Amino acid sequence: MPSPNKRRKGGRSVIVKDLMAAGLTARRAEKALTAVFYCMKRCLWRGEVVPVPGGTIRTADRKGTPRRELRRLSNIQTGDDKYRFVHYRGRRKVVKFTPDLDLDLTPVPPPETAEQAEARQLASHLLGRAADQAIMARLQRATEVHPSKPGALLRRLRDIKSRGYQFADIDSLAHQVTAHYWL
């Protein structure tokens, strides 16, 4: 299976490639996938609920009134216009997806860049303890007090470390980061 962080487009072909990566031949993977979809389709025709990862699929009846409308259809090649009655059935079946209530849909945070990792390491060294996300957000806000260029936090933390400073709390480190506005 592909990792959840990769976004791949495609439908059947992606699943067939994943089955092939699991050891099936292309023909067997295609047949297996076709069989699974055929069984799902037959269950939906019978009105059964089909469980899928993340929820269930079922069919529901939609109400409607049967009607017919006169439509203008044009032939592109000849340019002729024709008028025909189009019939609408009215009542029809639709496919509904119901997600699991336990499904976790919180977005996955993007991976930390090399610059962010180095800034976190420098902040941890200067504070003498591990710098969490809240500390890094506080330092980033301290950087943005004065107009700054990209990477300003990392440059300021490097300069503060090169001067040999140590800080007991986050407020004094944030104040020092703000004071280094020229970097």
C-alpha positions in Angstrom: 0.0 0.0 0.0 1.2 3.5 -0.7 2.2 5.7 2.2 -0.5 8.0 3.5 1.6 11.1 2.9 1.9 10.5 -0.9 -1.0 11.9 -2.9 -1.5 9.8 -6.0 -4.2 10.3 -8.6 -5.9 7.5 -10.4 -8.4 4.8 -9.6 -8.2 1.2 -10.7 -4.7 1.5 -12.1 -3.3 2.6 -8.8 -4.9 -0.3 -7.0 -3.7 -2.8 -9.7 -0.2 -1.5 -9.3 -0.4 -1.9 -5.5 -1.6 -5.5 -6.0 1.2 -6.1 -8.4 3.7 -4.8 -5.8 2.2 -7.3 -3.4 3.1 -10.2 -5.7 0.3 -10.7 -8.1 0.7 -10.6 -11.9 -1.0 -7.8 -13.8 -3.7 -10.1 -15.2 -4.5 -11.7 -11.8 -4.5 -8.2 -10.1 -7.0 -6.9 -12.7 -9.2 -10.0 -12.3 -9.2 -9.8 -8.5 -10.1 -6.1 -8.6 -12.9 -6.7 -11.1 -14.3 -9.5 -8.9 -14.3 -7.3 -5.8 -16.0 -4.4 -7.6 -18.5 -6.8 -9.2 -19.4 -8.3 -5.7 -19.8 -4.8 -4.3 -22.0 -3.8 -7.2 -24.2 -6.9 -6.8 -24.6 -6.2 -3.0 -25.7 -2.6 -3.8 -28.2 -3.9 -6.3 -29.7 -6.1 -3.6 -29.9 -3.2 -1.2 -27.2 -4.5 1.2 -24.7 -2.3 3.0 -21.1 -2.6 1.8 -18.4 -1.9 4.4 -15.3 -0.2 3.1 -12.3 1.3 4.9 -13.5 4.5 6.4 -17.2 3.9 6.3 -20.0 2.1 4.5 -21.7 2.4 1.1 -25.4 1.8 0.6 -28.1 2.7 -1.9 -31.0 5.0 -1.2 -34.1 5.9 -3.2 -34.6 9.4 -4.4 -38.0 10.7 -4.9 -38.9 12.5 -8.1 -41.8 13.0 -10.5 -41.6 11.3 -13.9 -41.6 13.9 -16.6 -40.6 14.6 -20.2 -39.1 17.8 -21.7 -38.7 18.9 -25.2 -35.0 19.5 -25.9 -33.2 21.1 -28.8 -30.3 18.9 -30.0 -27.9 20.1 -32.7 -25.9 18.0 -35.1 -22.4 19.4 -35.0 -21.4 18.1 -38.5 -24.4 19.4 -40.4 -25.5 22.2 -38.2 -29.1 21.0 -38.2 -31.3 21.4 -35.1 -33.6 18.6 -34.0 -36.2 18.6 -31.2 -36.8 15.5 -29.2 -38.6 14.6 -26.0 -36.3 13.5 -23.2 -37.9 11.3 -20.6 -36.9 11.5 -16.9 -37.8 8.5 -14.8 -38.4 10.4 -11.6 -37.7 8.0 -8.8 -34.2 6.6 -8.9 -31.5 4.9 -6.7 -28.4 6.8 -5.6 -25.3 5.5 -3.9 -24.6 7.0 -0.4 -21.3 6.9 1.6 -21.6 7.1 5.4 -18.2 7.7 7.1 -17.3 6.0 10.4 -17.8 8.2 13.4 -14.4 7.0 14.8 -12.6 8.1 11.6 -9.8 10.5 12.4 -9.8 13.3 9.8 -7.3 15.6 11.3 -4.8 16.7 8.7 -1.3 15.3 9.0 1.2 18.1 9.7 3.8 18.6 7.0 7.2 17.1 7.7 9.7 19.4 9.4 12.2 21.0 7.0 16.0 20.9 7.6 16.0 24.6 8.5 13.2 24.1 11.1 15.0 21.0 12.5 18.2 23.0 13.0 16.3 25.9 14.5 14.6 23.5 17.0 18.0 22.0 17.8 19.6 25.4 18.4 16.6 26.5 20.6 16.9 23.3 22.6 20.6 23.9 23.2 20.1 27.6 24.2 17.3 26.7 26.7 18.9 23.5 28.0 15.7 21.5 27.4 13.7 20.2 24.5 12.0 22.9 22.4 8.4 21.9 21.5 6.0 23.3 18.9 4.7 26.1 21.2 8.3 27.3 22.0 9.1 27.4 18.3 5.9 29.3 17.5 6.8 31.8 20.2 10.3 32.3 18.8 8.9 32.7 15.2 6.5 35.4 16.5 9.5 37.1 18.2 11.3 37.1 14.8 8.3 38.7 13.0 8.3 41.8 15.4 10.7 43.5 13.0 10.3 43.0 9.2 12.5 39.9 8.5 13.8 37.9 5.6 13.2 34.2 5.2 15.4 32.2 7.6 15.7 35.0 10.0 15.0 32.8 13.1 17.8 30.4 12.2 20.3 33.2 11.6 19.4 34.9 14.9 19.7 31.6 16.8 23.0 30.8 15.3 24.4 34.2 16.2 23.0 33.9 19.8 24.7 30.5 20.2 28.0 31.8 18.8 28.0 34.4 21.5 27.7 31.7 24.2 24.4 32.7 25.7 22.3 30.4 27.8 18.7 31.1 28.8 16.6 29.9 31.7 13.2 30.6 30.2 11.5 31.1 26.8 10.7 34.8 27.4 14.3 35.8 27.8 15.3 33.9 24.6 12.4 35.4 22.7 13.4 38.9 23.9 17.0 38.2 22.7 15.7 36.9 19.3 13.7 40.1 18.9 16.7 42.2 19.9 18.8 40.6 17.0 16.6 42.4 14.4 19.5 43.2 12.0 20.1 39.5 11.2 
